[in-house]
Amino acid sequence: MAAKGTPVMEQHARAKREHPDAIVFFRLGDFYEMFGEDAILCSRLLNLTLTSREKGKPNEVPMAGVPHHAAHAYIGRLLALGHRIALCEQMADPKLCKGIVPREVVRVLTPGLITHDEHLVAAQNNWLATLHVGRERVGIALLDISTGELRSAALADVAAALAELSHAAPREVLCGAEAGACSEAELLSDVQRVLATRAVHLDAPIDAEQLATTLEALQTDAQSLDPQQKYAVARALRFAAACTPGVELPVRAIARFSPSDSLVIDPNAQRHLELLESNSGDPKATLLSAINFTESPMGGRLLRQRLLSPLLDPREIGRRLDAVELWVSESVARSKLRTALSELGDLERLIARVILGETSPKDLGAIRDGLGAAASALAIVAKLSANAKKILEFEPEPEALAVLGQRLKDALVERPPAANKEGAVFRSGFDPELTELDQLKRNGSELIVALEARLREATNITSLKARYTRVFGWYLEVSKSALSKVPKSWRRKQTVAGGERFTLDELDELAERIASAEESHRARERALLKELTQAVAEQAASITHVARRLAEWDVAQSFAELAQRHDYVRPAIDSSGKLVILEGRHPVVERLGANPSAGGGFVPNDVQLDLEQGRLWVITGPNMAGKSTFLRQVALISILAQVGSYVPAKQAEIGVVDRVLSRVGASDNLAQGQSTFMVEMQETAEILRAATPRSLVILDEIGRGTSTFDGLAIAWAVAEHLDQVCRCRALFATHYHELTALADQSQHIENHSVSAREQGGDVVFLHRLIAGPASQSYGVAVAKLAGLPESVLGRARTLLSAFEGKDSGSTVAPHKPRRVGNVNQLSLFGSAPTAVAPPVRSPGESEVLHSLRNSDPNRLSPLEALQLLISLRSKL
């Protein structure tokens, strides 16, 4: 949709042909203009005024635009919606260019390839994910161009790959597959459904030649990759290179990883445990928020990565805990380190922008400050003991970085501007040539006056004047009476009525320098900036290495700060089947939910699970008593321990867990026709399939979404499966008191309950976990707390008395019938825990069943069926 025959529009049409899936931001003067369908789309998404080019003519084209200086805000909104933007820039100064200004697409901005700070979250990676489905395995790659990180893994199938990618939460996903490996349409649908990513694209095929060419720069790393990993990595690098033409990518190596090397936290568990996002939407109500005391953006990103991928190797976990213990003991040094880290800035992303050619003077100033802070941090660690330096893997600051840091300090003003503004970037006196040009630009006329005075004195021509006109420029004017004193080296320029006008080499050179000082000043500043940027780029690898080491120290000191502020302890990590936590606390609830001023401090609880003994706890107790909190805190403490953090407890011994599997809280997916109970059953099924003897499973109220007997039967069967088949450590919270009979069936099952007591018709929650089953549920008392009308509560008490058969002294014993109305309702389970008790029927019931068995519904007329129904009802 371009205006044919217009040279400018032909430029736009060429850019659109090259990037048909991107919105072309076409630079015209001080504006970015969009044309055709791009203009219509942007006017709707960005609320822009839609105009047109060649209005009223056959070749009319819709048009919309945004100011060049404000484009980042509009671009950010489009990226958030999953769109790509092709920046078509003017490649020459319009003032100096004859004819049409040349224009080219210099960058394609996509959600997964963002480098601008305004569009990035400091403590979170901005991943571009690629997925390559092979016939046997699936390769994935994660590229964060803003930091230069590239990670890759090979997995068994698409489901496993999507589960792994869900942790990374990529902003953009490219999908590809071998011929015949899968349906591309189904692949795209699965990715969009599981990852909930707006920007999901089908990537073009990649052949063996493209694969080799793309991986050439990383050949050493790529040789050991799985074939599917190679294709996934190549897709990421090819896409990034196409979007950043003419520049080097800030990627130096591939970090290979395997989900089998870390504790698996599936997406359901991540959501239930509120690791990164809270169900309430409160950003403070997450585990990440509660434990994050990092001081640098790099430390924040590393903490997030580690939280989602806890370790399995007790030795590696121990090394991390050693670093935390070191910073706990070195509190003074830790305080100094925190100050240094707070001034570090985001060196990783700053260096990436240097390599991509996007550096501003402000970025160079931030790198200068970051190198200074890094030097301070290294100096703090250098003063620690030899053993401390060994634990922290300390390396002295490279001499080249110290030299570079000093060079940047000498060159740049204290606060360099975001854009290159004349005279606002470099310190006065840093570069003699720049200083001279600055003086010429600012004080040119004063230099002419000084030359005039010096020449007047040297020639003794008192009437000598230095003057300027637009036609002749600068010249010296001498009266007729003093012409005899004019030196022979002066050149006559013009004769006037009162005398002669002269010039000389020194004046011409000075005049030329003054005339060109402004442009020369700009050129010299650009050259100096380029030299500084190149000097930084040469040390990019060293700076990135130091930055990532400082990020590790930041995470370790963050855990130490957390431990000291909130009384955390070092856990013991081993490969046993034990999970022992004494006086454990929920790391989030104890901070946000407890109210010490009202006597509501958090109540700690113990747990002791052992694969060889009590590995499954059936936990009963009333609503609001803290069962769900207890389940979650055990899982969170286990995760924290394997991340390498101290934990909120008096003592903790954690036998390494390979998976945390969770089903806590109610949720549905009505958009896909899935009820709360269906989602509950699907998640439970996934848990039973995935759990291994090394897993930790927490289940809350399984079976509550269906009828009492159905739910009880499902809950009983699930608990049995966990005990007898999965044989894992598990916490099973339930309101089905019948499940307490499971402890009589298995030596590996124990009953525990959350205590409460009733006072004056009200329930008092003690939040204390005790051995044995709960005596009652206190449901009506909880309903009273919730504010149900007294008339409803009174009726509920009457019905409860009838349901529980209180008149006969029966409670909820699992082997006695319960009375519902006037009918005895038998318990699901008889005296043997695994057998169902045969029903005891009245003579009328038996006769009805006999009649039903002997009737054939297929041969009954409607009238005969109605008569049979009336007869059977009368017998009952």
N, C-alpha and C positions, 0 to 999 in steps of 0.2 A: 504494500500500500504506500507507494512513494510517488512523488511528482516527477514524471518522466521528463528527461531533458534538462533538469536543473542540476548543475554540477554538485551542489551541496547535498541534494537529495539522493544523487547517485552514490555519494560517499556513505550516506546513511543506509541505503539499500544494500551496499556491499557488506557493511558491518552486520546488518540483520541476516544476510545470507550465511555469513560465517558463524553466527551465533543465534540460530532460529529459536532456541529454547530459552533465551535470555531477554530481559527487558533492556533495550539499548538506551543508555544515558548519553545523548549526543551533545557535545560541548559546542555551544554557539555563544561566543563572548563571555558574559558573566553568568550564563544560564546553562543548565543541562536541559535539553529538550527531548521529549518523547513524541514519536509519530505513530500514526496508524493505530493498530490494535493495542500497542504498548501504551499509547496515550489514553485510549478508552479505559484500559485496565487500571492505569495509575490514577486517573481522575476519580475512579470509583473507590480504590483502596486508600488513596492518600487525600481524598477530598480536595482535589485540584480543579481549577477552572478549565473546562475543556473548550479549546478554541479550534481554529483550523488554519491551514496554510492554503493559499490560492482559493480563498472562500468564494463560493458561488460559481466556480469554474469546474469543468469536467474532471480535472485532476485534483480536486479539493482533498486535502488530507487532514484528519483529526490531529490535534497538537496540544500538548500540555508541557509545562516546564516547572523547574524548581531552581532557586538561586544556587550558584556554585558554592558559595560560602556556607550554605545551610544544607547541602546535599546529604551529609552523613546521617542526619536525623531521619530523612525520608528513606534513605537506603536501609537503615536499621529496621524500619517498620516492614519494608518489603522482604528483607532477609528473615525476619521473625515469622512471616507468612509462608516461608519456604520457596521464595522466588530467587532467581539468579539475575544479576545485573552486569551488563557489559558496559564498561566505561570507555567511550570513544572520545579521546582527547585531541586537542589541537597540538600538532607536533611542531609548530613554529609560532613566533610572535607575530600576531596579525599586523602590528604596526610596521614590522620590518619585512613582511612577506608580500611579494608581488603576485597578484592573482589569487586563486582559491587557496585558502589555508589547508595544508595537508592534515588529515585526521586518520587516526588508527585506534583500534581497540587495544588498550595497554593493560587491561586487567579485567577478569571476570570474577565478580564477587558472588560467592555462594554461601549458604548457611554453614557449610562444613569447612570453609576456607577463609574464615574471618580473622583479620589481624588487628583491626582498629579497636582501641581500648573501649570506646563508647559502646561497642556491640558485644563485648566479652564479659564474662563473669570472672572476676579475679581468681577466686578459689576453686574454679572448676575448669577442666579441660574442655576445649571445643573440638569434638571429634568428628572427623569424616570417616565413616565406616564403609568398608567394601566387603562384599560377600561373594565368594566364588563357589558354586555348587558343582562338585565333581561326581563321578559315578559311585565312588566309594566313600569319599570324605568331603568335608566342607572347609574351605579356608576363609579366615576372616582377617582383616587388617584394620587398624585404627591409626589414623594420622591426625595429629594436631599441628597444623602448619604454624600456629602462633607460638609454639614452643619447640618445634623441631622433633617432637616425639613420634616414633613409628613403632607400633606393636603388632604382633601377628601370632595367630594360633591356628591349629588344625583340629577339627572336631568331627565326631562321628556322623552327625546328621544336622539337618536344618534346625530342628527344634533345639538341640544343644547349642548351636551357634547363636540363635536368637536369644536364648536364655543368657548366654555370656554377654552379648551385645546390650542386653537390657540394663546391665550394671553400668555400662559406659554412657548410656543415654546419648547416642550420637545425634548431632544436629542434622546430619544428612547421610543418606545411605545409597550406595551404588550396588546394584545387584547384577550378577552375571552367572552363567552356567555353561557347562559343557553341553554339546549337542545331545539331546535325549536324556539328560540327567534329571530334568524336572520340567514342570510346566512353568514358563516364565510368568504367566498371569497369576497362577496360584502363589508363586514365590513372592511377587510384589504384594499380593493381598495379605499373605502371612506376615511379611515384614511390617506393613502398615498397621496391622491389627495388634501385633505383639509390642512393637517399639513405639507406637503412637507418634511417629516422626512425620512432620509435614512433607519434608523434602526427601522423597524416595524415588529413585530413577532406575531405569533399566540401562545398564552400561553396554556399549558396543562390544562385540567379540574382540578378543585379543589373540593374535597368532603367535607362533613360536618366535618369529623374528622380532616382533614388537616386545615380546617378553624379555628376550636377551638384551635388546637395546635399552629398555627401561631400567633393567636391574644392573646394568653395566657399572654404574657408579657405586653400587653396593654389592658388588659381586662376592666379596669375601663373606659378607653376612648371608647372602642369598643362597650360597651353595648348599648349606645344610638345611634349607627349608623343605618342607613337604611340598610336592608339586602344586597342590591347591593353595598353599600359603603363598607360593611364588606368584601365582596368578592374582590373588587378592592384593598382595603388595604392589604388583605391577599396575593393577587397575587404579590404586590410590595415587601412585606416583605419576602415572600418565595423565590422570585427570587434573592433578595439581599443577603439573607442568603446562598443560594446555590453558589453564586459567591464569597462569602467571608467566606469560611469554617473555623470553629474553632475560630472565633472571635465574639465579641458582636457587634451588630449594634448600631450606635450612635443615636438611635431614642428613645425619652422619652415620647412623647405624640402625639396625632393626633389633628391637627387644622382643625376643621370642618368649612366649609364656604358654603355660598349659593349665587349664582349670583344675586338673588333677593334682596340681602342686599347692592348691590353696583350699581353704574351707569354702564349701559351696553354700552360698546364701541365695536361694532361688527368689525370683521376683515376688512371689507371695509372701515369703518370710521377710523380705526387705520392706514390703509395704506394711505387714502386720506389726513388725517391730519398730517401724517409724525410724529407720536408720537415717534417711536423708530428707524425707518429707513426712509431715504429720498429717493424720487423718482430719484434724481440726483446721488445718491450714496455717497454724501458728508456726513460723519458722524456728522459734525458740524451743518448740516441743519435739525436737528430734535429737537422736543420739549425737549426730555430728555437731550440732550446735552446743550441746551440753559439754562435750569433751574438747572443743576446739579452743586452744590457747596459743595457736601459732601466731607468729608476728609477720610473716611474709606471705605473699600470694603463692609462692612456690611451695612453701610448707603446707599451706592450706590445701593445695591440689594433691600433694603427696599423701596427706592425711586422709583425704576422701578416697583415693585409690586404695590405700591400705585397709580402710574400713570395709571396703567391698570385697577385698581379697585377703582375708587373714591367712596366716601361715599354717602349715601342717607339721613342719619339722621342729621338734622341741629345741634342737640346738640353735636354729636360726631365731626362733622366738626368744631363747635365752640371751642371744647377743643383743637383740633390741632392748630387752629388759635390763641388761647390764648398762646400756647407755642411759636409760631412764633413771636407774638407781644412781648412776654417777651424778646426773644433774640434780637429783633430790638431795644428795649429800653436799653438792657444791652450790648452795643456794646463792651465795654472793656472786660467784662467777655466772650463774644462770641469770641473775638480774641484769648484769652487764651485757650478757649475750642477747637477752631479749631487747635491750635498747638498741644494740647494733643491728639486729635482724629487722627491727621496725623501720630502719632507714635503708634497708637493702633494696627495696623496690622489686620490680619483676624483671630481674636480669634475663631470665630465659626468653621472655617475650620481646624484650628490648633487643636482644641479640638476633632473634629471628627476623625482626624488622630491618635490622642492619643488613643481613644477608639478602633479604628480599628487595633492598633498595628503597625502603619506605621510611628511612630515618629522618627525623626532624631535629633541629637544634635542641629542642626540649628533650628529646630522647637521648641525645648525647650527654646532656646535663644529668639526666637520670642515671645513665651508665656511669658517669663520673662519680656521682654520689653513691651508687651501688658498689662500685669498686672500693671506695673509701670505707663503706660500712663492712664490706667483706674483709678488708684488711684488718679492721678493728676486731671482727669476730675471730679471725684466725689468730690474732695476737692474744686474745683472751684465752683461747684453747692452748696456745703455745706455752702459757705459764702454768698449765696443769701438770700433774705428775706424768711420768712416762707411761704408767699403766693406763691412766685416763686417756692419753693421746692414742694408745694402742686400741682401746675400746672404741674411740671415735674415729679411728682410721685417719688420724691427722696427717696432713701434708702441708709443709710451709707454703706461703704465697709465692707463686712463680715470679721471678725477677721481672719478667716481661710485663706482667700485669701491674706491678708497682710503677714501672716506667710509664706505662700507658695511662695509669691513673693520674700521675703527676703531670703528664702532658695535657690531659684534658682539663686539669685544674688550672694550669698556666694559660690555657687558650680561652676557655669559655667564661662568660660573665656568670654571676652567681645564679641568676634565673634566666636561662636562655628562652627565647620566645618559641611558640609552637610552630611558627613559620619563619622563614629566613627574612628578617627585616634588617634593612641596611643599618649598620652601626650598632645593632642591639644584640649581637651574638658574641663577638670576641672582646677580650679585655684590651684596654688601651696599652699599647707598647708590646703586645705579644708578637706582632709581625711588623717589622720596620716599614715594609712596602705598604701595608694596609694603613699603618699610622700616617704615613706621608700622604696617601690618597685621601684619607679622612680629613687631614688638615687642608689639602687642596680644595676638597669639596666644601668644607665649612668656611675656610678662611682665604679663598682665592684672591679676593680683592685686597686683602691686607698684604699678601705676598707681592702683589703688583706695586702697592704703595712703598713697600720696603725696597723693592728693586729700583723704583723711581728715586728714592732718597739716596740710595747708594750710588747710582749713576750721576745724579746731580752733583754729589760731592766729588766724585772721581773726575768729572769733566769741568767742574766749576761753572756749569751752565745754570744759573739761578732761575732762568725762565723755563726750565725743562718740565714738561707735563706728560704724564702717562694717561692716555685716553682710550675710549672704546666706542666703536660704532658697529652696528649689525653688518654693514657692508664691508668694512675694512678690518674689523676685529680690533685687537690691541695694537697701539702704536705710540711712539714718542714724538711729541710736538716741540719744535725749537723755533724761537723767534729769529727774524732775519739778522738782528744784530749779533747773535751768538752762533751763527752758522760756521764761523771760522774755528770754533772750538769742537766741532763735531768730529769724533774719531773716524778714520777712514774705513774701519770695519763695519760701520753702520751703513745700512742700505736705505736709499731714498725711496719712499713709498708714495708720497703725494705732495704736491705744492699747493699751498693755500695763500690767501691774501696776506696773512701776517707772518708767514714763515714757511717752514718745511716739516713734513712728517716722515719719521724714520722708523726702522725696525732693526733688530739684531737677533742673532741666533738664540741668545739667552732668553730674550723676550718671547720669541716664537715658540720655543720649547715650553716655557712656563705657561704661555697662553694655551698651547695644545694640551698640556697636562691638566690645566684647569677645565678646559672644555670637555675633556674625556674622563675627568676624575670620577664622575658619578657612575658611568658605565664600567670603568676600570675597577672602581671600588666594589661593585656588585660581582664582577668577574673574579676578583681576588678572593672575596668572601666565599663564593661558590667553590673555588679551587681549594681553599683551606678546609672547608667543610668536607669536601671529597677526600682530602688527605686524611683528615681525622677519622672519617667513616671507614676508609680503607685500613687504617691502623687498627681500629676496633675489629673489623672483619678478620684481620690476620690472627687475632687472638680469640676468635669466637669459640673455638673448641675448648680452650683453657678456661674462659669465662663460664661457659656452660657447665663444665666439669665442677668448678668451684661452686657455682650456684646450686647444683644438685646435691653436692655434699652438705652445703649449708641448709638445704631443705630437709635433709635427714636429721641434722642437729636440731632444726626448728621443731620437727615432730617429736623428737625425744624430749626436748626441754618443755614442750607443750604438755606431754604426759606427766612430766615431773611437776610442773606447775599445777596441773589438775590434781595430782596425788597430794601435794602439800596443802592446797586450798580446801580440799574436800575429803581428806582423810581416807585415801585409797591405799591399798597394800599391794605388795608384789605377789603375784600368784605363782604357785609351783606348777610347772608344766612337765608332763611326762607322757608316756605312751600307754599308761595303764587304762583300765576301763572305769576308773573312778571319776566322779564329779562331786566334789565336796566343797561347799561354800558355807562358811559360818558367819552369821549376822550379815548376810548379803542385803544390798539395797538397790533400788531401781535408780540408775544414774540420772534420769530425767525427772521422774516423779518426786524424788526426794528434794529436788531443787525448786520445782514449779508447783507441786501439789501440796507439800507439807506446809503447815502453818504453826511454827514454833510459838509465836506470840499467843496463839489460842490453845496452846497445849497440844497441838496436832503434829508433832514431829514424826518423821517417817519411822515406822516400826520394822526393824530388820528381821529376817527369817533365815533359817538354815535349810540346806538341802544336802542329802547324802545318797547319791545314786551309785550303783556298782553293778557292772555287767554280770558279776558272779553271784550277787545277792539281790538286794532290792533295786531293780533297774527301772521299774515302772511304778509310779505313784499315782493312785487314784485320789484326787483331791475334791472333797465336797465342802459345802458351806454356802451361806446365803449370798445373794447378789449384793454388790457394793462392799463385800468383805475384803476383797483384794486378791481373789484367785488369779484373775487375768494379769494383774500387776506382778504377782509372784512368778507366774509362768514366763512373762516377758523378761523379768530381771535376771532369771537364771540364764536364759538365752543370751541376753546382752552381756552379762559378765563373761560368759564363755567366749563370745566374739571378741570382747575387749582384750581378754587374756591372750588370745591367739593373734591379735593384731600386734601385741607387744606392749600393752599398756598395763599400768597398775589398775586394780579393780576396786569397786566400792563394797568392801567386806572387811571383816576382822581377820579372816583367813580363807584362802582358796587353794584347792588342789584340782587342777583340770587335766584329766586324761584327754588327749587331743581328740577333737570332734572333727569328722570329715564333712558333715552336712548339718546345717540347722534347718529343720523343716517345721513350719508353723501353720496352724489353722486357728486363728484367734480373731474374734469379732465377726460381725455379720456384714455381708456385702452381696450385691446382685449385679446382673448385667442384663437389664431389661431390654436394651437395644438389640441384643442378640437372642432374646427370648429365654434368658436363663434366670430363674428365680433364685432367691436367697438359698433355698435348700439345694438346688441344682449346683450352684457355685460351690457350696459347702461340700457336696459329695465329690465334685470334680477335684477340688483341692485335696480332699482326703485321699482320693484315689491316687493322685500324683505322689502324695507323701508315702503311701504304702508301697508304691512301685519303686520309689527312689531310696527309701531308708535302708541303711546297712547297719551292721552291729556297732559301727563307730559313730553313728548319727545321734543327734539330739533332737527329739520330737516333742513339740508342745502342742497340745490339742485342748480346745476349750468348747464345751457344750456341743459335742458331736451328736447329731440326731435331733436337735431341738426344732428343726424346721418341718417336721412331719408329725403324724399321730404318735401318741405316747408309746404304744407297743412297737410300732415301726422304728421309732427313734431309739428306744431302749435296745431293741434287737440289733440295730446297726451299731450303736455305741459299744455294746457287749462284744460283738464280733470284731470290731476294729481293735478294741483293747486286747482281745485274745491274739489277734494277728500280730500286733506289735510285740507281745510277749513271746509267742511261740515261733513266729516266722522271722520277723525282723530282728528280734532279740536285741533291741537297742535301748538306750537310756531314754526315758519318756516321762513326761508329766501330763496327766490326763484329768483335766478339771471337768466336773459334771454335776448336774442336778439330779441325775438318776441314782438315787441311793441304793437301788438294787445292785449296781456295779460294785459296791463294796464287798459283795460275796465273792468277787474274783480273787481276793486275797486268800480265801480258803482253798482255791483251786490251784494256785501257783505260789511257789516259794519266792518267786522274783517280783511279786506284786505286793505293795504295801498301801494301807489306807492312811490318809492324812486329811486334815480339815482345817479350815480357817475359822477361828473361834469368834463367837458373838454371844451376847446374852440379851434377854428381854427385861426391860424395867418399865413398869407402869404402862404396858401396852406398846412401848417404843423399843426399837432394837438399838443396841449399842455395839458397834463393830470394834473388835479388839485387834483385828488385822494380824493376829498371831497364828502361825501355823503350828498345829499340834498333831500328835499321833492319834490315829483312830478316825472313824467316820464322824460326820456331823450328826447331831441329834435331830435337827429339824432345819427347814429352809428359811423361815422367817419372811416368806414372800409377802404376806399380808402386811407385816410391819414395815417392809420396804415400800410397799404401795402407799402406806400412810405417810411416810417421809416424802414421797413424790407428790402428795397433795390430792389423792383420790377423795371424792366426797365420802362423808361418814356413812351415808346410807349404803353406798356401794361396799365400803369396808365391812359394815355390819353383816350384809348379805354374804360376803365372801367368807367371813368367819363361820357363819352357819353352815355354808356348803363345805368348807374345809373340815369341819367337825364330822359331817356326814361322810365325806370322802375317805377320811382317815380312820373312821370307825372308832372315834375316841370313847364312845360309850362302852366299848368292850375293852378299853385299855390298849388297843393296838395302835402302833405308830406306822412306820413304813418298813416293817420287817419283810425281808425279801421272800420268805416262804409262807406267809399268811395271806389269805384273801383280803382285799380291800373292799369296803362297802361303798357302792356308788348308787345313791338313791335307795331303792329297795332290792337291789340286785347285788349279789356277791360277785365281785370281779376278782378273778384269780390272778396271782402274780404270774409273770411270764416264766419264771424259773422255779423249779421244784426243789426238793431236798438235795438232789445232785446238781452241782453247778452247771454241768454241761447238758442236762436233760430237761425237757419240758414236761411238767407234771400233766398227767391225763386229766381232762376236764370231768367234773362231777355234775351230772345232768339230772334234772327232774324227770318223772315218767312222761309228762307232757312234752318236754323238749325232745326226749328220745323218740316219741311217736311222730313228732313233726319231722325230725331228721329222717326217719324210716320212710315217711310219705314222700319227702323230697327226693330221696335216693331212687325210689321206685317210679317216679314220674318222668315223662319225656317231654320237655318244653317244646320240642320241634313238632310234636303231634297234637298239642293242645290248641284249641281255638281260643280267641280272646275271651269269650264268655266262660269257657271251661277253666282258663287260667285264673280269671277273677274269682270264680267259685272256689277253686283250690286255695287261693290266698285267704279268702274269708274263713274257710274251714280250718286252715292251719293257725290263723290268728285266734280263733275261738278255743282251740286246744291249748294255746299258751296262756 
